């Protein structure tokens, strides 16, 4: 089943995209799939929570999976962090994310 997610890219453009929930993908991979960030500027560490290139801001009140220690530690060192910051690679696409709205954080 596909869900709809709104992603504001780094230029401020809003993209409403269809996200598959049956492919074990995460937000960072979704952004790459739709090429919403230039190649080499997102997911640099391959989704290991070891860089903050996929940092995003959660814009609406959708319940997300809890933050793990790796993600928490990475965000404590990242630039442009806000209270609503998450790493896109740590948020798997599930049906619970229907209607999620996020904004890609600026490149550091």
N, C-alpha and C positions, 0 to 999 in steps of 0.2 A: 504494500500500500504506500502511495506517495502522500507526503504532507507538504503544505505550503509554508515557506519561510521567507521573510523579507530581510534582505541584506543590503545595508547601505555601504557602498564601496568607499575607498579613500578619497574619491573625487566628490563625494556627497550624493552620488546617484543611487536611487533605490531600485533594487532588483527583486522582483517577486519570483522565486524559483520553486520548482517542484523537487522535493528531496525524497529519494527512495529510502524506505525504512527496512528493507529486506536485504541490504547489501553490506551490512556491518560497516557503514561509512560514518565519518564524523564531520563536523562543521568545516574544519580546515580542508578536508578532501572535497567537500561540496563546493567551497569557494574555488578550489583549483579546477574542479570539473567544469564549472561555468566560466572559468577564466576571469573572475572578478578582481583579481589582483595580478600584477605582472609576474611572470615566471621568475622564480628565484627570490621573491619577496615574501612568500608565505609558505609555512611548512618546511623551513630550511632544515630542521633537525629530523624530519620524517615522522613527526607526530609522537616524539618521545618525551614531550614536556621539558625539553632541554634548551629551547630558545623561546622567545616571545613573539616570533614573527606572525603567529596566528591569533594574537590577542584580539579580543573583540569585546564590545560593550553590549550588555543585554539591556534592551530598551523597554521590554514589557514584562509583565508579571507571569512568566511561565515557569513552572517548577522544573528546575534542572537537577541532574544528578549532583551529589555533593562533591566538593573539591577535595582531591587527594593531596597528600603531602608534597609530591613532586610539583604539582600545579601551583600550590600555595607558595612553595619556596621560589619557583620561577617568577611568579608575579611579584614577589617581594623585592626582586632585583630588576624588574623590567621598567621601561620608561612609559610615561603617559598612562599609568595605572589609575583606575577609578574604582570606587566601591563596587561597581557593577561589572568589573573586568573579569573575563574568563579566557582560558586558552581554548580556541576552537577545536584543537586536536583531542581535547579531553571530553568533548561533549558528543556522544554517539547519537546518531539520528534514530529516534524512536517515535512512535505515534504520539507520545506525550508532548512532543515539541511542536505539534500543529499550531501554526499562527505565531511562532517565535519571531521576534524582530531583533536583529543585531546590527551593530555598526562596526566595521573593521577599524581597529585602532590605527593611528598614524604610524608610519615606519619610524623607528627610533632614529 
